[in-house]
Amino acid sequence: MMKLQISVPFNGALAYYEVFAERDGIYQAQLVGCQGKAPVAPPETLTLTRSVRRWVGSSERPELIDRIGQELDLRLNRQDSRNASTSDPSSTAQ
């Protein structure tokens, strides 16, 4: 199972989450640390689901879900691009 380390701003601090796919389109994020002093601690665990146009999740803080989801999208798109280029025989040098 692939795990991604994602850091996002949270209430003046930086929250670090480890994110992994639970099943197709559903991800779990586990807080692994927080740098700085946030007036309210970030949620320990989050469930994120990719809807048609945005991310939804198990937090009452949609901005946190959006930030983690956007970073997750970037990472997954980068990984898909790498996988496509390594599996495409036309992309190899002759």
Protein Blocks (a to p, Z undefined) as FASTA:
>chain_A
ZZddddddeehiacddddddfbghiacdddfbdedjdfbdcdfbdcddddfkbccdfbfb
lklmmmmmmmmmmmmmmmmmmmmmmmmmklpcZZ
